[in-house]
Structures are given as C-alpha cells and as structure tokens.
Amino acid sequence: MRFAIAYSKLNSAGKLIAEEFQKLAFASQFPIIELKKETLYSDDLTPEKYPELKNIDFIIFTSTHRSQKGNPSLSLHAPGNWRNADLGGHPYKVCPTSANVLKYLFQNLNKLYEEDRDKLNENYEITLEVTHHGPLINIPCCFIELGSSEKQWQDKDAAKILAKTIFTLQDYKENPKLQAAIGIGGPHYAPNFNKIQLSSEYAISHIIPEYCLPLTESMIKEAEEKTTEQIKEILIDWKGCGKSEERQKILVLLKHLGYNVKRTSEISKDQ
C-alpha cells in the first residue's frame, strides 16, 4: 500500500508520532508532510499542492486527542461531519476511507500495544472513535491519535506504538473475506464497534453515533459513497439508537434503501 503521513507543526503529539515513524527502517520511502496549520483545517491537502501525494492510496493524520476526562488513550477514526462543521471540514460531508484499512490498523494497534505495554508508564485505552471533525479531503484517510492530555502527548513510548502501527501498512494486503459495513448508534468511543472491529468478519468504515441522530438518507449515502469497499450491510448498536420510535424509523429507512441490517449484539466477536 502506498501511504503518507500528515501532521501539523502546531500539534505536539502529531509531530512526535511522525518523528518516531521516521526512526523506523526504510521509513524514508513514505511521504511525511508537515502542515503549517492544524490538520483539522487542512482541506488543501491535495496532489496539486503536495506532489508527493500523487498515486498515494491512503493518508494517516497523526494528532493529539483531547478529552474532558484526560484518560490516556490511543485512538483511531475516520474524519468528517455528519452535521455542523464546528472543527474543520464541511457540514454534512465526510472523508473517503477504507473499512479494511481501518480494521487492519486497529487490530495491529491492539496487538502492538499488548506487546509493548510493559514499557509504558501508564495504561492506555485502545479505542475507535466515531467519524468526526475535519479536514475534508479527497484521498482516503484516517486519524491516529495520542491522548488525552499534555503528559501523554509527550510520551515517546506511546507515540512509538502508534508509529509502528502505521508502519505495518507496508505489509497490508486486501482481505477478500471481510465484509465492509457502516456503524450506526452508540457513544463517541464506540465500545460495541471496538469489539466487532477487533475480532469479527466485519470491517467498519464510518460510524454515525447516537448524538448525530436522527438518521437521514443523505447521511447513509455519504457514508457509503465515502467507503472504498462496497457496503452491503449496516451494523446497528440497537440500544444506542435512542428510543423505540427512533429505532423503528432507522429500520424503515435502511429497508427502503435496500440494506441488510444486523444488530451489534447478534455478531460473533471471537474470530
């Protein structure tokens, strides 16, 4: 896979992850782009402005992660906005991404963390996040983030795990057995989708959380069109889709659009 890294010179964790990546063997063959402004607002990340992105299949944004609780975390998600664009990007638009690549990275992140966790001074939570924030670009991409406070943003050992995770993309191969899917419902850190992404036959691209409901036809079509793989199935965090009336509206809409629907509770997670 031909991939590139992009980070902001204003973003301490993003820069640290990129520096750790550069230390890896043969890392110089992969473009590493330093952005002058924060990644969330870098809609101009195009091959026209950055020729090194020509023929690139996937971009990984390295960045800080912030949360009110400040819990140590290593996270992964696709960018985009289901509604307003309060943090970069455009309203109602999401970036292209790959369900299979996101699954591959998430599985490797968990594996590498388990291998190296004894080297860390803190216990980190490994988690997906739902699709959120900018920028809006046309190249398939995702964010990989180190959080959630200044202390973790300076943790070289944690940054190294994220860098090693990115580096595994050099060995990435398409897995034809995986079923690409969109996730709907649940909270921001998507615990049910974490389990599915880690150990099932499903690969999840975009996730539309409960706080972005009610679901609309345009949201589903945007998620499908911005997934590299063909989407035939929608996974629903049933208890995380509001009240009964809201859930029924979701089912009616998805049936009307011709999707197969499966609840997260119905999926075997012991692959």
BELNOR-V141074 format. One record per residue. SS is DSSP state (alpha for helix, beta for strand, coil for the rest). D_FIRST is the distance of its C-alpha to the first C-alpha in Angstrom with 1 decimal. Layout:
ss	d_first
SS	D_FIRST
SS	D_FIRST
This chain:
ss	d_first
coil	0.0
coil	3.8
beta	6.1
beta	9.8
beta	12.8
beta	16.1
beta	19.5
beta	23.1
coil	25.5
coil	28.0
coil	26.1
alpha	26.9
alpha	24.5
alpha	21.5
alpha	22.5
alpha	23.1
alpha	19.7
alpha	18.1
alpha	20.7
alpha	20.0
alpha	16.3
alpha	17.5
coil	19.6
coil	16.9
coil	16.5
coil	14.3
alpha	13.4
alpha	14.8
alpha	11.9
coil	10.3
coil	12.6
beta	15.0
beta	17.4
beta	20.8
beta	22.5
coil	26.3
coil	26.9
coil	25.7
alpha	22.3
alpha	24.2
alpha	25.8
coil	23.1
coil	22.9
coil	22.7
coil	19.0
coil	18.3
coil	17.1
coil	20.8
coil	21.7
coil	18.6
alpha	17.6
alpha	14.7
alpha	13.0
coil	13.2
coil	10.3
coil	8.3
coil	6.6
beta	7.8
beta	10.7
beta	12.3
beta	16.0
beta	17.9
beta	21.5
beta	24.8
beta	25.9
beta	29.6
coil	32.0
coil	35.7
coil	36.1
coil	33.9
coil	32.6
coil	29.9
beta	26.5
beta	22.8
beta	21.4
beta	18.5
beta	18.8
coil	17.9
coil	20.1
beta	22.9
coil	26.6
coil	28.5
coil	31.7
coil	32.7
coil	30.5
coil	32.3
coil	29.3
coil	27.5
coil	25.7
coil	27.9
coil	30.2
coil	29.0
coil	25.5
beta	22.2
coil	18.7
coil	16.0
beta	13.8
coil	12.1
alpha	14.5
alpha	12.2
alpha	9.9
alpha	13.2
alpha	14.7
alpha	12.2
alpha	12.7
alpha	16.4
alpha	16.9
alpha	15.5
alpha	17.5
alpha	20.5
alpha	20.1
alpha	19.7
alpha	22.6
alpha	24.8
alpha	24.2
alpha	25.1
alpha	27.5
alpha	30.5
alpha	29.5
coil	29.7
coil	33.0
coil	32.3
coil	31.1
coil	28.1
beta	27.5
beta	23.9
beta	23.6
beta	21.9
coil	23.6
coil	24.2
coil	22.8
coil	24.8
coil	25.3
coil	23.8
coil	22.3
coil	21.7
coil	18.8
coil	17.2
coil	13.5
coil	12.1
beta	12.7
beta	14.5
beta	17.0
beta	17.3
beta	20.9
beta	23.6
beta	27.0
beta	29.6
coil	32.1
alpha	32.6
alpha	33.0
alpha	29.5
alpha	27.9
coil	29.2
coil	28.1
alpha	26.0
alpha	25.5
alpha	24.2
alpha	21.9
alpha	20.6
alpha	19.7
alpha	17.6
alpha	16.0
alpha	15.3
alpha	13.9
alpha	11.3
alpha	10.6
alpha	9.9
alpha	6.4
alpha	5.9
alpha	7.4
coil	6.2
coil	7.6
coil	9.5
coil	13.1
coil	15.6
coil	18.4
coil	17.6
beta	19.7
beta	18.4
beta	21.3
beta	22.8
beta	25.0
beta	28.5
coil	31.0
coil	31.6
coil	31.5
coil	29.1
coil	27.6
coil	27.2
alpha	28.5
alpha	28.5
alpha	25.0
alpha	24.0
alpha	25.5
alpha	23.9
alpha	20.3
alpha	20.9
coil	22.7
coil	22.9
coil	21.4
beta	20.7
beta	17.6
beta	19.0
beta	17.7
beta	20.6
beta	23.8
beta	27.1
coil	29.6
alpha	33.3
alpha	34.2
alpha	32.7
coil	34.7
coil	36.5
coil	33.7
coil	33.7
alpha	32.4
alpha	30.6
alpha	28.7
alpha	27.5
alpha	26.6
alpha	24.7
alpha	22.6
alpha	22.0
alpha	21.1
coil	18.7
beta	16.7
coil	13.8
coil	15.2
coil	18.9
coil	21.3
coil	24.4
beta	25.6
beta	26.7
beta	27.3
beta	30.4
coil	31.6
alpha	35.1
alpha	37.2
alpha	35.0
coil	35.8
coil	39.2
coil	42.5
alpha	43.2
alpha	43.8
alpha	40.4
alpha	38.7
alpha	40.6
alpha	39.6
alpha	35.9
alpha	36.5
alpha	38.5
alpha	35.9
alpha	33.0
alpha	35.3
alpha	36.3
alpha	32.7
coil	32.2
coil	29.8
beta	30.1
beta	30.9
beta	30.7
beta	32.1
alpha	30.1
alpha	33.1
alpha	32.8
coil	29.4
coil	29.2
coil	27.2
coil	27.7
coil	24.8
